[in-house]
Amino acid sequence: METSERLPGPVSATAGPAAPSWRARFAVGALVGAAVAGARRRGVRGVARRVAAANVAGLEGPKMCLVVFGGTGYIGRATVKELAARGHEVVVCTRSKSGIGGKESLEDVQRSFAGEGNITVVEGDVTDPAALDALFASLPRTAQGAVCCLASRSGGRQDSFDIDYQATVNCVEASRRAKLAQFVLLSAVCVQRPLLAFQEAKLKAEAELCKEGPMAYSVVRPTAFFKSLLGQVKGVKGGAPYVMFGDGTEVRCKPISEEDLASFMADCFWDPAKKNQILPVGGPGPALSFKEQGELLFSLVQQKPNFICVPYGVFDFVQGILDFIASLFPSQSDLAEYGRIGRYYAEQSMLVMDPATGKYSEELTPSYGRTDLKTFLTEALQEGSKKLESQQLGEQGQSLALAPLLEFGRGKQVDFAASFVKDSLLPYWKN
Ligand SMILES: NC(=O)c1ccc[n+]([C@@H]2O[C@H](COP(=O)([O-])OP(=O)(O)OC[C@H]3O[C@@H](n4cnc5c(N)ncnc54)[C@H](OP(=O)(O)O)[C@@H]3O)[C@@H](O)[C@H]2O)c1
């Protein structure tokens, strides 16, 4: 990156790993086109424009070679683009078939990053430590850092353990063996009150990463993603009521956009204050309850608020059915876990918990970034906007995992509760 393109920033010369060769260009792999350098410069200017309003640490800092695991997911993809736009050389480790439903080939992924910067897509198996060693050894330039945005796509108990824990630890350990200077891990704020299998898996992975050693760590624990809050947008726009549990005021979150979160993750490499830290982070603006999210939506679509309040007790009924199905059909055992997940997000705020009181605290939840939910929705609801389409739910959000509930549901409330769990609560956990 030319000097004229740099923004002044507070990151000190010691913020990143000593990199005598960071000015040298990465010998680009066969998959990287010649147009990359120009695109990279355009990308950096794009970032410069974007950060003008964001509270990022700054754009100054060493340009590193960074490996991203889980770079084909919702947050991973945004992080890859952000790192490349900041001038880093990014290697995306992916499987041969990736994305929602495994529909994307290696070439599709490479194409999707075209023009975004110096990004190389390579195939690698995160479940195989030897394959990860081989990947690091094959890089034309020594990597200095890694980012892990891996998360189970199916969300099942075993898959959560396999990916959110074991594959993540494989990446951590391979990064240690490759003598990387820093590892940034995407986790979740909800692990502070772990009641679910995937939260246990994540906490165990965090613990492995945070062990003392020469490799610095940053554990990023975001609150709620935008895509997790959009399950009822279409319905409300089409005249349906907004469904919430209790009176809709008890549970709140400070949602963060994928771009802002990606920016925060990228800051970890340049901001010394983010090294060897566990970093909860929410988006800008005040915490919003379910009711406030609904009110915002009704005001933006210019409709009279129309809420349906579902009593929390519905969960006991729902959980009973799920437990029963799981006991009859062991192959459906994840259903019971899905029910617990739904209940968790209906009852727990996605905010930092005050250790002194055990209560969720808006004040203790750091705000970062520039896009709040209102700004996003205002743009997304404009005629011709494709913004909602880019907030695609993952497999379990689209799956029929909770369809049996709809079959069993006789009363309207159960019906609403089931679709609410499927469309609005399950996505929190993973989508
Ligand atoms: N939803 C929320 O509101 C929220 C809030 C805070 C934190 N979180 C946390 O954020 C994470 C979800 O992030 P996300 O939405 O970006 O996830 P995502 O879109 O589902 O992406 C998951 C990534 O992991 C990869 N992966 C999964 N299984 C794999 C396997 N067997 N082998 C190789 N790669 C595999 C996927 O690769 P493929 O493309 O190859 O499948 C993909 O790149 C979760 O850990 C969640 O707890 C979520």
The ligand as a Gaussian input file, in Angstrom:
#p B3LYP/6-31G(d) Opt

LIG

0 1
 N      -26.017000     -15.634000      15.273000
 C      -25.705000     -14.766000      16.233000
 O      -26.460000     -13.832000      16.541000
 C      -24.382000     -14.919000      16.935000
 C      -24.048000     -13.989000      17.907000
 C      -22.811000     -14.087000      18.525000
 C      -21.951000     -15.115000      18.180000
 N      -22.327000     -16.025000      17.259000
 C      -21.380000     -17.093000      16.951000
 O      -20.917000     -16.912000      15.609000
 C      -20.647000     -18.177000      15.041000
 C      -21.423000     -18.309000      13.745000
 O      -20.824000     -17.482000      12.836000
 P      -21.359000     -17.453000      11.348000
 O      -22.801000     -17.087000      11.360000
 O      -20.399000     -16.643000      10.572000
 O      -21.221000     -19.015000      10.941000
 P      -21.531000     -19.685000       9.543000
 O      -22.002000     -18.686000       8.565000
 O      -22.379000     -20.868000       9.794000
 O      -20.068000     -20.188000       9.074000
 C      -19.483000     -21.307000       9.639000
 C      -18.110000     -21.507000       9.038000
 O      -17.526000     -22.687000       9.611000
 C      -17.161000     -23.557000       8.547000
 N      -17.346000     -24.970000       8.866000
 C      -18.407000     -25.534000       9.503000
 N      -18.245000     -26.869000       9.560000
 C      -17.072000     -27.146000       8.932000
 C      -16.348000     -28.343000       8.660000
 N      -16.818000     -29.549000       9.042000
 N      -15.175000     -28.259000       8.002000
 C      -14.717000     -27.056000       7.610000
 N      -15.337000     -25.880000       7.835000
 C      -16.508000     -25.928000       8.494000
 C      -18.089000     -23.206000       7.407000
 O      -17.480000     -23.663000       6.215000
 P      -18.369000     -24.172000       4.976000
 O      -18.743000     -22.927000       4.222000
 O      -17.433000     -25.057000       4.247000
 O      -19.572000     -24.886000       5.507000
 C      -18.165000     -21.696000       7.534000
 O      -17.054000     -21.121000       6.944000
 C      -21.117000     -19.221000      16.008000
 O      -19.993000     -19.684000      16.671000
 C      -22.027000     -18.457000      16.959000
 O      -22.027000     -19.009000      18.226000
 C      -23.527000     -15.954000      16.618000

